[in-house]
Amino acid sequence: MRAVVVHESRGRLRLRLDQKRMTLEQADLLEAYLQACPEVRQAAVHERTCCAIVRYTGDREALLEAVGRFSYEREDVRALAPAHSSRALNRQYQEKLVGKVAWKAACTLFLPAPLRIARILWHAAPFFRRGLRVLFRGRVRVELLDALSIGISMARGDFGTAGSVMFLLELGELLEEWTHKKSVDDLARCMSLNVDRVWLKTEDGEVLTPLGQVRTGDRVAVRVGNVIPLDGVLLEGEVMVNQASLTGESVPVLKRPGTAVYAGTVVEEGECVLRVTQQSGRSRYDKIVAMIEQSERLKSAAESQAAGLADRLVPYTLAGSALSLLLTRNVTRALSVLMVDFSCALKLAMPLAVLSAMREAGEFHVTVKGGRYLEAAAKADTIVFDKTGTLTRACPTVACVIPFGGREEAEMLRVAACLEEHFPHSMANAVVRAAQERNLAHEEMHSQVEYLVAHGISSTVNGEKVIIGSAHFVFEDEKCAIPQGEEERFRALPDQYSHLYLAIGGVLAAVICISDPLRQEARQVIAALRQLGVKRAVMLTGDSRRTAAAIAGEVGVDLYQAEVLPEDKARFVERERAAGHTVLMVGDGINDSPALSAADAGVAISDGAAIAREIADITIAADNLWELVTLRRIAMGLMDRIRSNYRFVIGFNGALIGLGVSGVLAPAASAMLHNLSTLAISLRSMTNLLKGRERQDGGTAEPPARRRA
């Protein structure tokens, strides 16, 4: 594809594509392709202008070459097409909104008075039906208020006011429906699988295969901690499956051969082989949208409070109107009160504010699964960090391999990589990467692999039991021995590294030293969070006390605990909550999952274990912890906006009621000002909370440039 760079600054390109028109499908394909490029941090495609805005890191030339290779006809590109297009949803409601406004204007300008009145009477019927339905059920709700205000206006012959009220109410309903569907779509995307490759069972063994190449009938292996990528039927193994993201069940479900398993659920215990029954994009996981629509559990307390308050204020509005009529004997003044209700603004502006905050967080690579978690992020006074892959870099490296018992260093690294490649954790990835860099082939040469959470991996190679993991697992649980005469060498292991212990046949075979340096921004991030009101920063890790103490001293946490198990992390979080603290838990591994679930809001690192991402309520990018500060600022800004919305709605509408009772405002003016204020506060609620659009770690601009890609 040909494109022109029309503007450029540091880490940002604006491209104009060499095509006159762009369909919604083409825009989705290009955006998905750009986001899949390794150099791209964020991409947005605007189909109306045929432009793409790309924020990137790394090699600029490589990015431009990738754009040049793009084609809508490429099979691998077409496989990136999203199953559900938010772009199409937005276009649909934009057209509805414009059409409704245009039709209203046309009727007002061109229809003769009798036809306008007939149209208003026809339009009023649904409002009367809803009002009567509520009244017959013995409830006093907003629908009754709407029906009364329209009915009284029509009874007085003021059809213009009645028509304006109905138009603004319908406009509000359309915006609310759009907001709801957009919210559902965003949440469904937040809870997407994030699986791009699977272990495919073939005649030659297990092969790591792109998800798009898997077909119905293929066999796929899934191990503990991994997301089940596709709908299927279990062929081998018994597993405990966490189905909370699909069914809402809090307890894992036992799955045996012959039972169905569904995409998006997570294997918590065991491993299995499944036969695929639905290919990617057509799985039951798409039905998660229906689950979100039926569930109110992701609403924040502020949203629920707004909805409840709106209905509770209706009787007071009716009482005020009746009292005004009783005191003034003036129907016009009573109607002026009736034209003003608090529900529209409260019910529409609050969800819009939450949705806008979630969208804005997404622009900073922060995925939030519901308003309640933004509320928790704003109120949190305690933040708990895992160490490895969280406070330390997401990509630890193998510093050295120290063999024991006369073993060869390269062979021990090869064996370790063979076992670790099945379990996506930062330290496991480091071992696999080190073997690849040294060109060490590690074909499947072991039997069934068993993963023990927070301990290690156990398997059998050439008839001998092989284990790899922590010192506690290898020496205390498995009772492995250090080769005779090498005790002094073992005690001299370098202190500055984390250690993975590999034992074969009950005897230590090698120690893999992992360099896991602290993230450069970690100390500044914790200091910034303290300035934003977080009172305590805690680090919990399964690593040794020696390593934990060094990291804790560098990063400046208030408290640290070392050599803790997953259940210990969860118990700590539960104790803090029981003591009245609001707790955020930040982690990336399988062993962090219980604590992530126990916290008021769990925050997962985006490239961490699949089960951590699924259980977590919030996901942040792996490259920078400053997203935590951005999350806190957006969450606090949202709470401030909600409070200011309350003050404005109550104050402004209260003033309208007062002016109506005093006779200053006519009913039509009250209705117009009330509905205009509702639209105004709704539009304000959709604006960004943060003034600057730059990331927390900043950057300097470069002069614009033009070039053809």
N, C-alpha and C positions, 0 to 999 in steps of 0.2 A: 504493500500500500504506500502511496505517496502522501506526504504531509509536510506542512511548513511550520517551523517554529516561529510563532508570531510574537512571543514574549518569553523572557527567561530571567530567572533570578536563582539564587543559590538553592539547589535541591528542588527546583520547580520549573516545569515547562508547560507552556500553553501551545497546543498543536492545532492547526486548522487542516482538516482532511481534504484531500483532493476529490471531493464528490459534492454534487449540488444538493442532494437530499439524503436523509438518513432515516430509516425506519426504526421503530422501537426495538425490534429484534436485533437489528444491526448494532444499535447503541449498547444493548445488553451484552452482545457478543464481544464487542471491542472493550468494554469496561471490564468484563470478566477476564479477557486475555491480558489486559494491562495489569490487573491486580495479581495475575498469576506469575508475572515476570519477577524474577528474584530481585531486580534493582528497584522495583516500585514499592513505595510505602503506602501511597494512596492514589487512587485514580477516579476521576469523574468525567463522564462523557455527556455532552449536551447535544441532543439530536437536532434541535431546532437550528443551531448555528454550525453544526458539524464540527464542533471543537472538542478537544480533550484536554483536561488539566491534570498533569501528572506530578506528584511529589515523589522524589526518588532519593536513594542513597547509593553510593557506589559509582560504577563506571557509566558516564553519560553516553559515551559512544556505543556501548553495548545496548543501552536502552533504545537509542535511535535505530540501531540495526534490527532490534526486535520489532520495533514499529514498522520498519521497512519490510520485514518478512510476513507481516500480518495479512491474512486473506480471509474473507468471509466464507470461502468455499473449502478451506482446509478442514479435514475431518476432525483433527485434534482440537481445533478452535470451536467447531460446532458442538463438540462434546461438553464445552464449558457453559453452554446456554443454561441459565437458571430455570428451574422448574416453575417458579412463580416470579413474575416481573413486577416489582414495585413501580417501575416506570409506567407500565400499562395502567396500573391502578390509579396513579396520580393523573395521568392523561384523561382517564374516564371521568374522574370527579371534577377536574378542571373544566371539561366540556359541559358537564351537568351544571356547574356553577355559573359559567358564562351564559349558557342557554337559559337558565332560570331568570337571571338578571335582564337579559335581552328581551325575553318574552314579557316580563313585567313592564319594561319600558315601552314596548310596542303596544301593549294593551292600554296603558295609561294615555299614550299619545294619540292613538288612532281609533280606538273603539268608541262608538257613541255611548252616551250615558246609560241607556237601557241595557245594552249588551254588557257594559261593565258591571252593572248591578247584578245581572243574571249570572255572570261569571263569578262574582263574589259570593252569591248565594250557593252556587254549586261547590265552590271551594270550601265554604264554611261547614258543609255537611260532615266531613270526617272529624273536624274539631268538636262538633256537637256530639257525635257518636262517642268519642273518647271521654268527653266530659260526663255524659249520662252514664256510661259504663262505670266510671269511677264512683259516681254518686250512688248508683244502685248497689255497689259493693260496700257502701258505708264508709268510704274513705274521702278525705279532703286533701287532694293533691294538685299538682300544677295543671294537670289536664282540665280540671274543673275551673280553675282560675282563667285559663285561656278561653274556654267556652263562654264563660260569663262575660269577659271583657269584649269578645267579638259579638256575642248576642245582644248585649246592652247597646253597643255602638250601632248595630243594625236597627235595633228597635227605635233608636232616636233618629234614624235616617242618616246617620253619619257613616255612609258606606266607604268613604275614602279612608277613614281611620281604621275600619274593620279590615279593609283590604291590605293596608300597610302593615297592620299587626300580623295578619296571616302570612304575608310575604316574608317578614323578618323571622317569624317562627319557623317557617319552612326552610329558610336560609340557615338558621341555627341547627335545625335537624340534619340538613345536608352536611354541614361542617362537622357535626358530631359523628355522623355515620362515617364520613371520610377519616376523621381522627381515629375512630375505633378500628376500622379496617387497616389503616396504616400502622396502628399500634400492634395489631395482631401480626401483620406481615413482618414488622421489625422484630418482634419477639420470636417469631418462627425462625427468622434468619439468625438471631442470636443463639438459638438452640440447635443450629444446624450441625451436621455430623462432623465436619472438619476432618474427614477421612479421605485421603487421596490414593493410598495404596493398601493392598491386603495380601495376606499369605495364601496363595492359590495352591491347592493340592493337585499335583500332576504325577505322571508316571515316573518322572525324574526326581520327585520329592517336592518340597515346598518352594515356591517361586514367588518373590515379591512382585506384585502385578498392579498396574494402575487400575483404579476402581472402574473406570470407564470401559475397560476391556473384559470385565467379568460378565458372563452371560448366564441366563437361566439354566439350571442344571449343574453348574460348576460347583466344586467343593472348596470351601474356604475354612481355614483354621483361625480360631479366635482364642486368645489366651487372657489370663487374669488381668484386669485393669483396662482392657481394650473395649472400644465401642464395637458392637455388632453392626457391620456396615450395610447389610442388606437383609431383607426379609428372607427367611429360609426355614428348613426343617432340620432338626438336630439328627446327625448320623452317628456320631461317636462322642462319648464323654458325658459326664454329668456336671452341670454348672449351676451356680447361684447367680441369677440375673437381676440387676437393679433396673426396674421398669418405671421408676418415678417420673422420668421425663416424658413418658408416653401415657401412663395410666394414673399417675399420682400415688401409686402404692408406695408406702414407706419401707416395707420389708422386702428384701430380695426374694425372688421366686425360684424354686428348684425346677430345672429343666432337664429332662431325660431324653434319650434317643426316641425319635418319633414325634416329639412335641414341637410346636412352632415357636420360633424366636423372631423378634422384630427389630428392624433397623432403628438405631438411636438408643437402644438399651445397652447396658454395660455389664460385662462379666466381672462379678466381684470375687468369685471363688471358682477354681478349676479351669479347665480348658476344654475346647470342643471342636468338632468339625461339623459344618452345616452344609446342606445342599441348598443353593440359591433358588428361590421361587419367584422373586421379583427383582428385576434389574434396577440399577440406580435411577432415581427420578420417578419411579412408579411404585415406590414402597409405601407401606402403611404409615411410615413416619410422617408422610405428608398430612396425615390426619391429626397431627399435633395441633394444627390450626383450629380444628373443632374443639379440642380440649381447652385451648386458651380462651376461645369465645365463651365457653360454658363456665369458666373458672374466674372467680373474683379474688383469688388468693394473692395475685401479684399487685393488687392495688395498694398504694400507700395509705397510711392512716389519714393523711391530709385529704386524699381524694375521697375516701369513704365518708369522712366527716363533712366534706363539702356537699356530697350528695344527700346525706341525712339532714343537714341543716337546711338545705333548699326546700325539702318537703315539709320540715317542721315549721318553716316561716310562712307557709301558705295560709294556715288558719289565721295568723296574725294580720296578714294582708287583707283577708276577707273581713275580719273584725274591724280593721281600720276603715275600710270602705263603708261598712254598715254604720260605724260610729260617726263618720263624716256626714253620711246622709241624715242620721238622727239629729245631729247638732245643727247642721246648716240647712236642712231641707232642700239641698241643692243636688240634683242628680249629676250634674256636670262635675262637681267637686268629688263626689263619691266615685264616679267613673275614673277620674284622674288618678285616684288611689289604686283602683282596680287594675289600671293599665300598667302599673309598676309591680313587678315581682322580682324576688332575688334569685329565683331558681335558675334562670337562663344563664346568667353570668357565672354563678357558682358551679353549675353542672358542666358548662362548656369550657370555661377558662382553666379550671384546675387540671382536667385530663390533658388539655393542650399544653399546659406548662410542663407537665411531667413528660409527655411525649417529646416535646422540644428539647428538654434536658437530656433525654436518652439519645436523641439524634445527635445533639451536640457532643455528647460523650463519645459517640461512635466516630465522629470526625477526628478525635484524638486517640483512636484505636482502643477505646474503652467500651466494652459491650456490657450493658446492664439489662438483666432479664425482667425487670419490673420496677415500678415506682417505689415500692416498699424498701427496696435495697438502696436506692438513692437516699431515702429518708434515714436509713441506718448509717449510711456513709457520712451523712451530715451530722448525726448525733454521736458518732463513735468517739469515745474518750480513750479507748485502748486498742492498739493495733499489734497483732501477733504475726511474726514472720517465721517462716521456715528458713533454713540457711542455704542449703545446696540448691542452686538454680534459681534462688529468689534474691537473697542478699548478695550471694556470690554470682558470678557470671553464669549465664544459661548454658555456656559451652565449655565446661572444664576440659582439661587436656591431660593426657598421660605424660607425666614427666619422665618416668623410668619404670622398668620392670626388673625386679630383683628376684632371680630364681633361687630355689633351695633344693637340696637333695640331688645336686648334679644335673638338674634339668636345664634345658636350653631356653634362653630368654624368648626367642622368636616363637618357639613352639608353645610356650605358656601363654603368650599374648594371643596366639591363634586359637587356642582352646577357650580362653576367656571370651574372645569376641564371638565365637560360635554359640556360646550360651547367652551372652548378653544381648545379641541382636534381636531377640524376641521380645525384649521388654524396654519400651521407649522411656527411659529416664536419662537425665543429663549425664550421670556418671557412666551408665551403660553405653550411651551414645559416644562418650569419649573413648571407651575401649574399642568399640567397633571402628570408629574413625581412625584410631591409631593403627589398627591392623590394616586398614585400607591404604593408609599413607605409606606403610612399609611393604605394600603389595603381598600381604599374607592372605592367601585364599583360605577361607574357613567354611568348607562345605559341611552340610549336615552329617555329623559323624556320631551323634549322641542319640540316646533313646528319649523317651518322654521327658520334657523339661518341666520341673515343678518350681513355681515361684512362691516364696514365703515372704509376705509383706514385712518390710522393715528389717528383714534378716538377710536374705540372699536367694541364690538359685541352686537347685540340686538336680543332677542328671547322672547318666552312666555313659562312659566312653571306654570302648574296648573292654567291657566287662568290669571296669573299676568305677566306683562311685566318685563323682567329681562335684565339688561344691565351690561356690564363690560368693563372698559377701563380707559382712562385718566381722570384727574380732569376736564379738559376743556369739554370733552364729557359728563361726568356724571352731572356736576353741572351747566355748562353754556348752552350747547346745549340742554340737556334733562331736565334741571331745577329740578334736584332731590334735596331733602332736607335731612339735617342731623337730626336724631331723637332728639326730644325735650329733653333738659337736658344733652345731650352728646356732646355739642359744645366744652367744655373744653377738653374732652378726645380726640376729633378729632384734636384739635390744638396741642396736645401733641404727635402726631404720630412721631416715630423716624426719624430723619433727614438723617441718614446714608443710608437709603434704598430708592429704587424706589417704587412707590405705584401703585397698580391696585385697582380701586374702583368698588365694586359690589353693585348694587342697585336693589331692588325688589319692584315693585309697586310704583316707584317714590321716595323711601326712601332708604338712604344708609343702606346696610345690612352688609357689611364687607369691610375691607381694607386689601389687601394682600401685604405684605412687601417683596420685591424682593431684594435679595443680588446680586449685579452685580459688582464684583470686577474687577479692571483694570487688563488687561493681563500683566503678569510680563515683557514681552519683549517689550511692547508698547513704553515706553520712549526711550529705546536703538534703536529701529527700526527707530523712527522719527529722532533721532540724526544721525544714519547711512545714512538715506536718505538725510539729509542736507549735509553731507560730500560728497555725490554723486551728488550734484548740485541742489537739490530741495530747493527753496527759501522760500516757505510758506507752513505751515501745518495748516489746518483748521478743526475744528470739528463742525458738524451740528447735532443737536439732537432735537427730539420732547419732551425730558424729561424736568423736571423743571429746572429753572435757578440755584437753589441751588445745585442740583446734577451735572448739567453740569459744574458749576464753579469748583466744587471739582475735577472732573475728568480732566478738562482742566489744572488745576494747577499741578496735578500729572504727566500728560503725557507730558506737555511742548509744547502745540500747540501755534501758533502765534495768532490765533483768534478763538473764538467760538461763536456760536449762539444757543440759547435754545428755546424750545417751538415753533419750526418751523414745518410747514406742508410740505407735499411732494412737492407741487408747489413752496414753498419758497426755498427748496433745489435746485430745478431745475433752478429757477431764479438766485440764487447765482452763480451757475456754468456757466450759460449763460452770466452773467455780467462779470465774470472773463475772459471768452473766448473773449468777445467783447473788453475787455481792452488789449487784445494781449497775454494773458497767455495761456499756454498749460496745461490742467487740467486733472488729474486722480481723479476719484471718487471711493471710496471704501465703499461698504455697503453690507447688507445681507437681508434686509427686503423688503416687498411689497412697503412700503413708500419710499424706496430709488430708485425705478425703474425709475421715471422720471429723476432724477439727473444722474443715471447711463447712461441713453440714451442721455442726453444732453452733457456729458463730451466728451473730445477727446478720452478717453478710459475709459470704466466703468469696475471696478474690483469687482467681487462678491465673497463672502465667500461660500465655497463649500456646507455647510450644511444650507445655508439660504433659503429664499423663492424661489420656482421654477421660478416665473416670473423674479426675480432678476437674477438668473443664466442664463435664456434664453436671457434676454435683454443685460446682461453684455458682454463685448468683451473679458474679461480675467476672469478666475476663479482661486482662490488660495485655498489651503487646509485650513481647519478650525482650525487646531491645532496650527498654528504658523504664526505670521505676518512677520517672517524673509523672507518668500517667496517674499514679496514686494521688499526687498533689492536685493534678487537674481534676480527677474524680471528686476529691474533697471540695475543691472550689466550686465546681458545678453543682454538687449536692447542696452545699451551703447557700449558693445563689438561688437554687430552686426553692429552698425553704423560705428565704427572704422574699422571693417573688410571690409565693403562695400567701404569706402573711400580708404583704402589701395589697394583693388582690382582694383579700378579705376586707381590709380596711376601706379600700376604694368602693367595693360593691355595697357594703353596708352603709358607708357614708353618703355616696352619691345617690343611691336609690332611696335612702332615708330622706335626703334633701328633696328629691322629687316628690315624695309623698307629702312632705310638709308644704311644699309650694302648691301642690294640687289641692290640699285641704284649705289652704288660705285663699285659693281662687286665682293665684298668680299664673298657673299653668293650665291650659286647656287639656282635655283628654288626648287629643291628637299630638300635642306637643310633648306630653308626658310619655306617650307610647314611643314617639320618635326618639326622644332623648334617651329613654331607657334602652331601646334596642340598639341605638348607635353606640351607647356606652358598652353594651355587651359585646358588640363586634370589635370595638376599639380595644377593650381589655383582652379579648381573645387573640387579636393580632399581636398585641404586646406580649402575650404569653408565648407566642411562637418565635419571638426574637431570641438571639443568642444571649446567654448569661454572661459569658466572658467577653470582654471588650476586644482583646487582641486575639488574632487567629494563629499567632506563632506558637510553636511548642515551647515548653518550659525551658529547654536547653538552648533555645534561640538560634540565631544565625544571621549573617550579614548578607545583604542583597548584592547581586552582581548586575552589571548593565544588561539590558535586553539584547537579544541576538536573533538573527533569522538564519535558518538553514533548512535545506531540503533533505528529508529522511527517505 
